[in-house]
Amino acid sequence: MYDLMFKDRLLQGKRILVTGGGTGLGEVMAEAYAQLGATVYICGRRAGVAEETAKRIGDATGSKVVGLGCDIRVAEAVDDMIARIWNDGGALTGLVNNAAGNFISRTKDLTPKGFNAISDIVFRGSFYVTLACGKRWIEEQRKASVISILTTWIWNGGPFTVPSAMSKAGLNIMTKSLATEWGPNGIRLNAIAPGPFPTKGAWERLSPQAASGNRGDSAERIPMGRNGEMVELANLAVFLMADGCEYLTGQTIAIDGAGHLGGTGNFSALSRLDDAQWEAIGAQIRAANQKDKTQRTA
């Protein structure tokens, strides 16, 4: 449970889907929404993880929280999931496009498979979910709010994370485009660009620990001198989903302690690593990926 800045039951009556909500930042936002009274659906490729997280949050908050297995890379699977949610109590009022994947790599070392592993989730998957919800909202004349979780790389580039940077930049344009196109329907789209909010999944694939033997402290590179705290992200995600800010749409809000403004918002410092260090990083990432694959098939 979080010490949120909002009044209790603020989100009573809201129905919110958080993609990739079983772990990491998605889990944080899902718990905050449930804590404030919303009915929350969380989905992920690992159905067991989503269901386990949903039970934990539901037990802790007393709100209805449902875990669903869904591979958002498959448009038909997305449509089936959204139809199932609509049939389980009615239309969603909110969507958080949080599901993502990323790893650091020299772009010259990427394969098409590696590129697609990221872009199919972040770029295509997020669009599929947004479209499946949007069509229903427009047909039923319902207002709604969409939040996409981006990165500050959309402004200053993403060296060594090019598939993610390209995909997140696409979602940034989707946010602006649909805020205009769907604005007359009362559908708002905004985005959050977090700085470092350390989570296990991201750190295993985005930290050059294997190369240096020391992950290092990203806080030292941020003007505010620290990493983000989960409750801070949760508060922003609640604000964008709550009633009272209906005139706010088409915006991407950075929450990074001014990191990207200070020139520390990406992985440009990795330019000095040598081949051996990159090989060590690759081994670390492959091990993390294999661990996840084992969990999905268990």
N, C-alpha and C positions, 0 to 999 in steps of 0.2 A: 504494500500500500504506500502511496506517495502523499506527501504533505503539499497538496495542490493549492493554488491560489484562488480557486473558485468555490462558490457556494455548493453545498451538497445537493445532489439530484439535479444539477444544472442540465444534464443531458437526458433527463427522464423523457421517455417516448421516442428517443432517437434510435435508429437501427443502422449500425455502421459495420462495414466490411473492411478488414485490414488484411491485405495480401502479405504473405510472408510474416504472419503474425505469431508464429510459434516460438520465435527466438528473437534476440537482439532488440533493435529499435522498434520493430513491429510489436513485439510482446509488451514493451514499455507503453506504447500508445494504446494498445488494446486494454491493458489494465487500467490506465487512466480513464478511458471512456467508460468502462464497466464500473469503476469506482464512483463515477458521477451519475450512474443510473441508466446508461444506455444498454440496449441489447447489442451484443457484439458477436460478429462472425469473424473467425480467423481461418485463413486457408494456407496451405503449403503442400509441396510435393510429398513431404513425409507426413502422411495422415496421422500416424501415431503420435508424432511430436505436437501437431496442431491440437489433437484431441486431449492430450495430456496437459498442455498449456491452458486450454479452454477450461478444463476441470479445475485446475489450480486457481485460475482467476475467478471463476464462478463461485467456488467455495469461499474464496477470500472476500469477495465483494457482495455476494448475494444477488448479483445480476445474472441474467441469462447470457451465457457465453457458449458458442457452438464452434467446434473445430471441424474443418472440412479438408479432405484431401483433394487437391486439384493441381494439375500441371498447367499453369496459365499460358504456356507456350502453345497449347492446343486450343484453337478457337472454339471448337465444338465442346470441349470439356468445360471451358469457361461459361459458355451459354447454358450448359446443363446445370452448373453450380449456381448461377444467378437465378435460373428458374426455380431451383430447389429452395433458395433463400426466399424468393418472392412467395412461394407456396407455404412457407413456414412463418406466417404472421404478417405478410404484406411487404410493401416496397421498402427498400433501403432508403435512408435519408442521407447517408454519407458513405464515401469510399476513400480509403487510403491506399494509394499505389505505393506499396513499400517493398514488395518482393524484388530481389535483386541478386546479382552475383558479380563478383569482381576478383581480380588478382593482378599483381604487378608483373609486368613482362616487357622486355624490349619489343617494340612493335615488329622489328625484323624477324623475331623468333616466333611470332604468332602464326598459327595455321587457321584456315577457314573454320575448322571445327572449334578452335579456341575462341575465335571472334563470335561465332554464332552462339556459343555457350552463354555469352553475356548478352548479346543483342536480342536473342530470342526471348529472354526473360524480361529484361528491362524495357526494351523498346517495343517489341511486338506484344508481349504479354500484357504490359500495362495498357496499351491501346485496346487490346481485346476486351479487357475487363471494363475499361471506361466506356467503350462503345456498347457493350451488352447492357450496362446500367443505363447509359444515356438514352438509348432507344426506348427503353421502358419508361423512364421518367418523362420523356417528351410525349409519348403516346398517352400516358396517364395524366399529363399536365401536373406533374409534381415538382416542387422545388427540391434542390439537393445541393450538397457540397462535396467537392472532390479535392483531395490533397495528394500531391505526388512528392515523394521523397527524392530529392536530387542531390547534387553536390556543388560546391563552389567552383568546380572545374568548368562548369558551363560558361563562366566569365573569363577565366584565365588559362584555360586549356588543361589537359590531363596527360602530360608525358608519362609513359609507362603504364597508363591505364586507358589507352585510346578507345577500346570497344565500349567501356563504361562511359567515358566522357562524351563520345558521339551519341550514345543512346540517351544519356541524361539530357544532353542538349536538345535532342529531338523532343523529349517530354516537356522541356521548358517551352518550346514553340507550340506543342500541343496545348499546354496550359493557356498560353496567350490567345491562340487561335480559337479554342473552344469557349473561352471566357467571352469572346465576342460573338461567336456563332450561337452559343446556347444561352447567352445572357437574357435574351427576350423570354426564354422559358423559365427563368428563375433558377438556373443551374450555375453555381459558382465554381470556378476552378482556381486553385492556388497551389503553391509548392513551397517546400521547406528545403533549404540547402544547409545541412548540418556540417559543422567542422568535426574535429575528433571527439567522438563519444565512444570510447573503447568498448567493443564487444568481442567475445571470443571468436566468432565466425569471421568477422572482418579482420581482426588482428592476425589470424593465422595465414591470411592470404595477402595482406597489405603491409605487413611489417617485415623488414629485411633482417629478422632476428638470426636466421641461419647464416647469413653472410657475415654479420659482425659479431655474433655471440652476445649481442646486447640490443634489445629492441629500441632502447633510447626513449627519451621522454619528449613526446610531441609538444607538451605544454611549454617547453623552453622556446619553441619557435612561434608562439602565439602572443600577440601584443598584450592580452589580458593575463598571460602567464599561467594558464591552466587549461585542462581539457573541459569539455562540457559535462554537466551533471544531468542525469537522465530526467529528473523532475523538470528541468528547464525546457527540454524538448517536449515533454508531456504537456506542459502548460501552453506552449505555442500550438501544439496539435489540437488541444481542446479549444483554444480561442478561435481557431479557424473553422472549427466544426460547430460552434455554439451559435445560438440565436443572438442577434445584436450587432453582427458585423456584416450584414447582408450587402453592403455597398463595396465590400472589399473583394475584388476578384481580378484574375489575370496577373497576380503578383507572385514572385519568388522571393522568399525572405531568407536571408543568410542568418544562421545562428552559429557563429564560429569564433567569437571573441575577437573579431576583426582580423582573423588569420589570413583570409584571401586578400584583404586590403594591405596587409603587411608583407605580402609576397610569399607567404608560407602555406598557401592552400593547396599545393599539389606535391608531386613526387619528383620535382625537377632536380633535387639534390642527389638523386640516384645516378645521375650521369657519370659520376666519378667511380662507380663500381666496375670491377674487372670481370672477365669471363668466368673465373672460378667462383666469384661471389654470386654471379647470376645463376650459375648452376646449383649452388647451395640453396638459393631462394626457390628455384624451380622444384627441387627435391622436397622442400618444406611444403609447398603448395600442393604438389601431387599427393603427399601423405595426407594432408587435410581433406583433399577431394576424395581419396579412397575411403577415408573414415566416414565421410558423409554418405558415400554410395553404399557402404556396408549397412549403415543405419536405415537407408531407404529400402533395402531388400530384406532386412531382418524380419 
